[in-house]
């Protein structure tokens, strides 16, 4: 069964198109104007117009729910990636696809209303396998987590890379990871 793939912090058209062409399920843009990975609305719309078949998400690392609501209204996304600090907002924000990104699984209770959980910076182990029994779990963000032995997990999450200059991007790690996943299927 093919794995679900998410690539977070897309910053360029070339990388977004590559992801779309490689049948990535979700790509995400950082909507925080203070972030080095921020993509403004004009650039976002230019990128979005070139894409097909991929769901487009956003993330915004803030505790100000009104900033997130404003960004969601402007960008018209398919879903949102919540950081573990934003867990309390899950029920308050109206988003079709809800993904929660967590790092410390020991401090989390179950019964979360999300489509996917990203377990970030966690090696695949018994804890990940346990979470995968209750949630659609994506393991992120290390490329070396990929193997075909972990049937329990739903897929993988990766991070995009910055363009060196327009048209020049170094996403070799992402390319290798996606090609490895393609070979496993």
SENU-88149 format. One line per 2 residues: number of its first residue (from 1); their letters; for each residue x negated, y negated, z negated of N, C-alpha, C, O. Coordinates in steps of 0.001 Angstrom, whole numbers, plus 500000, padded with zeros to 6 digits. Layout:
BEGIN
NUM> a> X Y Z X Y Z X Y Z X Y Z | ...
***
This chain:
BEGIN
1> xx> 499155 501182 500000 500000 500000 500000 499114 498761 500000 498200 498662 499181 | 499367 497804 500910 498531 496601 500972 498628 495776 499690 499674 495729 499043
3> xx> 497541 495141 499344 497478 494305 498151 497934 492889 498483 497726 492404 499595 | 498554 492233 497509 498920 490829 497620 497662 489998 497429 496865 490263 496528
5> xx> 497484 488987 498285 496290 488150 498219 496690 486688 498084 497550 486194 498813 | 496052 486007 497141 496247 484580 496910 494886 483899 496981 493906 484399 496429
7> xx> 494826 482762 497658 493601 481948 497676 493972 480571 497149 494817 479872 497708 | 493317 480208 496064 493597 478954 495350 492588 477883 495741 491463 478184 496139
9> xx> 493012 476624 495620 492161 475447 495853 491686 475327 497295 490515 475048 497553 | 492591 475538 498216 492302 475303 499631 492104 473805 499821 492881 473005 499300
11> xx> 491073 473424 500561 490801 471992 500773 490665 471610 502242 490533 470428 502560 | 490695 472593 503147 490480 472239 504557 491389 473049 505475 491856 474132 505123
13> xx> 491624 472500 506649 492427 473162 507657 491761 474453 508118 492442 475462 508303 | 490456 474440 508305 489788 475643 508817 489955 476811 507846 490216 477935 508275
15> xx> 489810 476564 506564 489961 477635 505585 491423 478093 505489 491689 479290 505381 | 492357 477159 505529 493781 477507 505481 494165 478357 506689 494894 479340 506551
17> xx> 493683 477985 507859 493992 478752 509066 493353 480131 509025 493953 481112 509462 | 492134 480204 508498 491479 481499 508359 492310 482408 507455 492548 483571 507780
19> xx> 492748 481867 506318 493561 482646 505381 494863 483106 506030 495269 484257 505867 | 495507 482223 506755 496752 482562 507431 496511 483677 508454 497301 484614 508562
21> xx> 495415 483563 509198 495082 484573 510204 494725 485919 509597 494924 486956 510230 | 494202 485916 508379 493826 487157 507698 494982 487711 506870 494790 488603 506044
23> xx> 496170 487184 507093 497392 487674 506445 497379 487529 504924 497938 488359 504207 | 496732 486461 504439 496796 486138 503014 498248 485788 502703 498909 485115 503494
25> xx> 498741 486237 501565 500147 486027 501217 500429 484618 500711 501442 484012 501062 | 499511 484097 499872 499701 482788 499257 498423 481974 499359 497329 482487 499128
27> xx> 498570 480695 499707 497460 479755 499548 497953 478639 498645 499142 478322 498615 | 497019 478049 497911 497408 477044 496927 496543 475804 497070 495359 475872 497402
29> xx> 497173 474676 496808 496504 473381 496860 496542 472738 495485 497529 472861 494759 | 495464 472054 495131 495397 471321 493865 496067 469967 494076 495666 469201 494953
31> xx> 497081 469675 493277 497868 468452 493442 497463 467344 492473 498098 466290 492435 | 496417 467575 491698 495954 466590 490718 494989 465613 491381 493896 466013 491782
33> xx> 495370 464334 491504 494511 463350 492173 493129 463196 491529 492209 462689 492171 | 492971 463619 490294 491687 463493 489613 490793 464717 489814 489659 464733 489336
35> xx> 491274 465717 490496 490509 466944 490720 489620 466813 491960 490011 466167 492933 | 488435 467417 491934 487582 467400 493139 488185 468220 494285 487760 468071 495431
37> xx> 489162 469079 493996 489809 469893 495027 491143 469317 495491 491878 469972 496230 | 491457 468102 495064 492728 467463 495405 492866 467288 496918 491925 466896 497607
39> xx> 494074 467594 497413 494428 467366 498806 495621 466422 498802 496686 466758 498284 | 495436 465229 499386 496534 464262 499364 497662 464708 500293 497485 465598 501125
41> xx> 498812 464080 500138 500019 464492 500844 499845 464458 502362 500290 465376 503050 | 499211 463427 502889 499033 463312 504345 498195 464476 504880 498562 465113 505867
43> xx> 497072 464743 504221 496200 465839 504646 496910 467186 504472 496811 468065 505327 | 497620 467331 503360 498382 468557 503099 499366 468829 504237 499436 469948 504745
45> xx> 500123 467807 504635 501117 467988 505698 500459 468336 507026 500999 469135 507792 | 499296 467744 507310 498566 468090 508531 498152 469560 508511 498259 470255 509521
47> xx> 497679 470025 507359 497274 471424 507234 498499 472335 507336 498485 473321 508072 | 499536 472006 506607 500745 472830 506558 501356 473031 507941 501862 474112 508240
49> xx> 501315 472009 508781 501900 472092 510116 501207 473108 511016 501788 473547 512009 | 499982 473485 510686 499226 474446 511486 499427 475883 511022 498935 476810 511666
51> xx> 500134 476085 509925 500207 477407 509310 501522 478110 509583 502559 477478 509788 | 501454 479435 509580 502681 480227 509638 502443 481537 508895 501334 482073 508886
53> xx> 503496 482036 508280 503433 483341 507643 502851 483378 506245 502850 484433 505611 | 502364 482276 505758 501763 482240 504424 502629 481360 503522 503114 480313 503954
55> xx> 502822 481779 502281 503560 480965 501310 502606 479929 500737 501444 480232 500463 | 503095 478707 500556 502251 477603 500116 502631 477201 498696 503778 476870 498394
57> xx> 501616 477244 497843 501789 476951 496427 500988 475712 496048 500178 475207 496825 | 501236 475242 494843 500461 474138 494297 500092 474434 492859 500682 475295 492206
59> xx> 499108 473704 492388 498756 473742 490970 498423 472313 490556 497997 471499 491375 | 498621 472024 489287 498374 470674 488779 498095 470831 487299 499015 471035 486507
61> xx> 496832 470738 486923 496443 470964 485538 496699 469706 484703 495825 468855 484542 | 497914 469618 484181 498317 468515 483311 499414 469022 482377 500107 469994 482677
63> xx> 499552 468360 481268 500659 468686 480358 501837 467741 480555 502833 467829 479837 | 501727 466838 481526 502795 465893 481832 503729 466512 482872 503436 466497 484068
65> xx> 504839 467048 482412 505764 467752 483293 506322 466836 484383 506663 467306 485468 | 506420 465538 484106 506966 464610 485095 506024 464411 486276 506480 464214 487402
67> xx> 504712 464461 486035 503743 464401 487138 503868 465638 488024 503763 465547 489247 | 504091 466776 487409 504243 468021 488173 505531 467982 488990 505535 468353 490164
69> xx> 506617 467536 488377 507901 467443 489090 507774 466505 490281 508262 466810 491369 | 507128 465379 490081 506931 464425 491177 506118 465050 492311 506466 464901 493482
71> xx> 505042 465746 491966 504214 466400 492984 505015 467481 493719 504935 467587 494943 | 505782 468277 492979 506587 469319 493616 507610 468722 494579 507851 469280 495649
73> xx> 508210 467600 494210 509178 466941 495088 508526 466386 496350 509113 466458 497429 | 507324 465835 496228 506635 465271 497388 506103 466348 498331 506237 466227 499548
75> xx> 505508 467387 497783 504823 468384 498605 505752 469473 499154 505399 470140 500126 | 506913 469663 498558 507889 470664 499024 507227 472037 499227 507074 472523 500347
77> xx> 506847 472628 498106 506101 473878 498094 507012 475094 497946 508181 474975 497580 | 506453 476257 498238 507168 477513 498027 507086 477965 496571 507908 478763 496119
79> xx> 506100 477458 495843 505944 477872 494459 504846 477114 493751 504237 476199 494304 | 504605 477516 492504 503664 476795 491654 502857 477784 490817 503381 478795 490351
81> xx> 501581 477477 490635 500706 478259 489759 500578 477500 488446 500063 476383 488406 | 501049 478118 487384 500982 477525 486053 499719 478006 485359 499390 479191 485409
83> xx> 499014 477092 484715 497884 477460 483874 498451 477967 482551 499590 477655 482202 | 497663 478746 481817 498172 479287 480552 498596 478191 479578 499466 478423 478740
85> xx> 498000 477002 479670 498404 475875 478820 499778 475324 479200 500379 474575 478430 | 500271 475685 480364 501561 475191 480860 502676 476230 480717 503758 476058 481279
87> xx> 502422 477290 479980 503387 478387 479837 504757 477892 479387 505783 478415 479823 | 504775 476884 478515 506051 476366 478009 506890 475708 479105 508093 475519 478924
89> xx> 506283 475362 480224 506995 474703 481325 507659 475698 482277 508431 475290 483144 | 507380 476976 482135 507897 477980 483070 509404 477874 483269 509885 477937 484400
91> xx> 510138 477717 482201 511598 477667 482292 512107 476285 482706 513231 476159 483193 | 511285 475247 482515 511728 473877 482771 511507 473418 484207 512154 472477 484668
93> xx> 510606 474073 484905 510316 473663 486281 511017 474589 487257 510951 475813 487144 | 511692 473971 488221 512414 474740 489225 511474 475000 490392 511151 474096 491163
95> xx> 511047 476230 490507 510144 476622 491571 510530 478029 492013 510795 478894 491178 | 510561 478258 493311 510958 479561 493828 510005 480655 493374 510439 481693 492875
97> xx> 508716 480425 493544 507695 481397 493160 506930 480832 491973 506391 479727 492037 | 506889 481601 490890 506171 481180 489688 505049 482178 489412 505271 483383 489290
99> xx> 503849 481636 489320 502679 482458 489033 501999 481858 487812 501785 480648 487741 | 501666 482702 486864 500994 482254 485642 499572 482770 485636 499321 483962 485815
101> xx> 498650 481851 485426 497218 482158 485422 496748 482172 483966 496853 481163 483268 | 496228 483320 483508 495788 483407 482120 494396 484015 482035 493974 484781 482900
103> xx> 493704 483654 480979 492350 484141 480765 492258 485023 479522 491498 485991 479506 | 493013 484700 478496 492920 485423 477245 494187 486263 477052 495166 485788 476476
105> xx> 494168 487490 477526 495365 488326 477503 495763 488768 476103 496925 489102 475873 | 494832 488778 475172 495156 489220 473814 496146 488289 473113 496885 488728 472231
107> xx> 496167 487019 473492 497041 486043 472832 498385 485852 473528 499135 484938 473185 | 498695 486703 474500 499932 486521 475243 500939 487603 474939 500608 488785 474836
109> xx> 502179 487169 474799 503264 488118 474615 503819 488490 475983 503489 487875 476996 | 504650 489486 475988 505246 489904 477252 506571 489164 477464 506860 488178 476788
111> xx> 507352 489650 478397 508648 489053 478755 508524 487653 479336 509333 486776 479032 | 507531 487446 480157 507361 486164 480844 508145 486209 482154 508138 487220 482856
113> xx> 508812 485118 482473 509616 485038 483684 508764 484498 484840 508837 483319 485186 | 507958 485388 485424 507070 484999 486517 507093 486062 487608 507451 487214 487366
115> xx> 506704 485650 488820 506595 486594 489919 505278 487364 489864 505223 488556 490165 | 504212 486650 489472 502886 487258 489386 502139 486672 488195 502415 485557 487751
117> xx> 501192 487449 487693 500243 486988 486684 498867 487071 487326 498509 488101 487899 | 498092 485994 487236 496687 486049 487640 495872 486201 486370 495913 485339 485491
119> xx> 495141 487282 486275 494219 487470 485162 492870 486967 485640 492166 487646 486387 | 492519 485764 485199 491314 485141 485749 490073 485500 484944 490090 485569 483715
121> xx> 489008 485723 485682 487690 486011 485114 487708 487206 484172 486993 487228 483171 | 488525 488194 484495 488616 489406 483689 488285 490586 484598 488894 490749 485655
123> xx> 487350 491385 484199 487018 492590 484958 488159 493591 484814 488858 493610 483801 | 488336 494410 485822 489389 495416 485769 489028 496430 484686 487961 497042 484714
125> xx> 489936 496588 483742 489726 497509 482628 491087 497998 482149 492092 497799 482832 | 491128 498628 480998 492390 499166 480482 493421 498077 480212 494615 498292 480418
127> xx> 492971 496907 479752 493906 495806 479485 494595 495372 480772 495811 495180 480799 | 493810 495216 481841 494372 494822 483136 495357 495886 483612 496437 495562 484105
129> xx> 494985 497142 483465 495873 498223 483895 497162 498223 483078 498235 498500 483615 | 497067 497915 481785 498257 497840 480935 499177 496700 481379 500388 496888 481490
131> xx> 498606 495525 481632 499400 494383 482098 500057 494698 483435 501168 494246 483714 | 499368 495471 484250 499890 495799 485579 501120 496687 485516 501868 496775 486489
133> xx> 501340 497344 484392 502545 498167 484242 503778 497301 484031 504891 497713 484359 | 503587 496096 483483 504715 495215 483194 504885 494088 484226 506001 493625 484465
135> xx> 503779 493655 484831 503808 492515 485770 503116 492856 487076 502293 493768 487154 | 503475 492094 488096 502706 492130 489338 501430 491337 489034 501460 490110 488939
137> xx> 500325 492046 488886 499088 491434 488414 498104 491235 489552 497825 492149 490328 | 497579 490006 489634 496507 489682 490565 495239 489491 489751 495247 488762 488758
139> xx> 494161 490127 490150 492890 489989 489455 492098 488894 490154 491904 488937 491369 | 491642 487913 489382 490897 486807 489981 489695 486476 489140 489643 486872 487976
141> xx> 488806 485826 489632 488580 485279 490952 487287 485842 491543 486731 485280 492487 | 486827 486933 490992 485544 487501 491405 485710 488427 492615 486569 489308 492627
143> xx> 484876 488207 493621 484944 489030 494823 484558 490481 494542 485028 491394 495221 | 483707 490692 493544 483246 492056 493279 484260 492916 492532 483959 494067 492217
145> xx> 485440 492400 492240 486495 493201 491615 487204 494122 492611 487978 494991 492208 | 486951 493941 493881 487693 494673 494905 487244 496123 494966 486056 496413 495111
147> xx> 488197 497023 494854 487968 498435 495147 489318 499099 495356 490359 498504 495078 | 489299 500311 495837 490563 500990 496123 490975 501962 495023 491908 502744 495206
149> xx> 490294 501920 493891 490619 502828 492792 491728 502275 491897 492347 503030 491148 | 491982 500998 491963 492928 500357 491050 494282 500158 491712 494639 499055 492125
151> xx> 495017 501241 491802 496323 501205 492443 497359 500447 491618 498381 500017 492153 | 497100 500278 490302 498081 499637 489424 498242 498148 489716 499338 497605 489578
153> xx> 497165 497490 490116 497246 496043 490308 497944 495709 491624 497878 496459 492598 | 498615 494555 491618 499337 494120 492818 498390 493538 493863 498660 493607 495062
155> xx> 497269 492958 493397 496362 492354 494363 495278 491526 493711 494885 491756 492567 | 494806 490549 494479 493657 489757 494071 493904 488273 494334 494636 487891 495247
157> xx> 493269 487458 493501 493286 486005 493699 491841 485554 493867 490945 486012 493159 | 491637 484660 494805 490310 484111 495067 490398 482591 495071 491488 482020 495115
159> xx> 489247 481949 495027 489209 480488 495134 488601 480098 496469 487678 480738 496972 | 489145 479034 497022 488620 478502 498269 487312 477772 498022 486838 477678 496890
161> xx> 486745 477263 499092 485477 476538 498982 485616 475174 499648 486543 474936 500422 | 484696 474300 499339 484732 472950 499903 484093 472946 501291 483155 473696 501562
163> xx> 484613 472099 502151 484000 471886 503456 482694 471142 503275 482633 470164 502530 | 481651 471595 503946 480367 470900 503902 480508 469565 504628 480064 468525 504142
165> xx> 481123 469617 505778 481532 468448 506558 482639 468930 507482 482798 470140 507639 | 483409 468048 508098 484550 468499 508902 484173 469614 509883 483273 469466 510710
167> xx> 484886 470722 509763 484658 471865 510634 483578 472822 510157 483463 473930 510682 | 482792 472418 509179 481722 473268 508647 482092 473652 507224 482163 472803 506336
169> xx> 482327 474942 507018 482763 475419 505714 481988 476685 505387 481728 477504 506268 | 481625 476843 504144 480909 478039 503731 481830 478897 502872 481795 478825 501644
171> xx> 482646 479701 503522 483508 480601 502774 483137 482049 503088 484001 482902 503294 | 481836 482300 503120 481335 483643 503408 481839 484664 502395 482242 485763 502776
173> xx> 481822 484313 501099 482288 485241 500069 483741 485615 500280 484110 486784 500167 | 484569 484622 500588 485979 484877 500848 486142 485751 502088 486951 486679 502093
175> xx> 485379 485458 503135 485451 486258 504359 485098 487719 504073 485794 488632 504517 | 484018 487927 503333 483608 489297 502999 484691 490008 502186 484991 491176 502434
177> xx> 485274 489304 501219 486304 489907 500376 487524 490301 501204 488046 491406 501056 | 487976 489409 502067 489171 489705 502862 488901 490824 503862 489773 491654 504117
179> xx> 487698 490850 504428 487341 491941 505345 487255 493268 504602 487674 494298 505130 | 486719 493258 503391 486654 494480 502583 488060 494992 502272 488320 496194 502336
181> xx> 488961 494070 501936 490349 494468 501674 491014 495036 502919 491773 496002 502848 | 490719 494427 504053 491278 494919 505325 490788 496337 505600 491552 497174 506082
183> xx> 489522 496610 505299 488963 497950 505508 489569 498975 504561 489678 500148 504916 | 489966 498555 503361 490549 499479 502388 491966 499894 502748 492437 500947 502318
185> x> 492648 499064 503539 494057 499363 503875 494183 500362 504976 495296 500712 505367
***
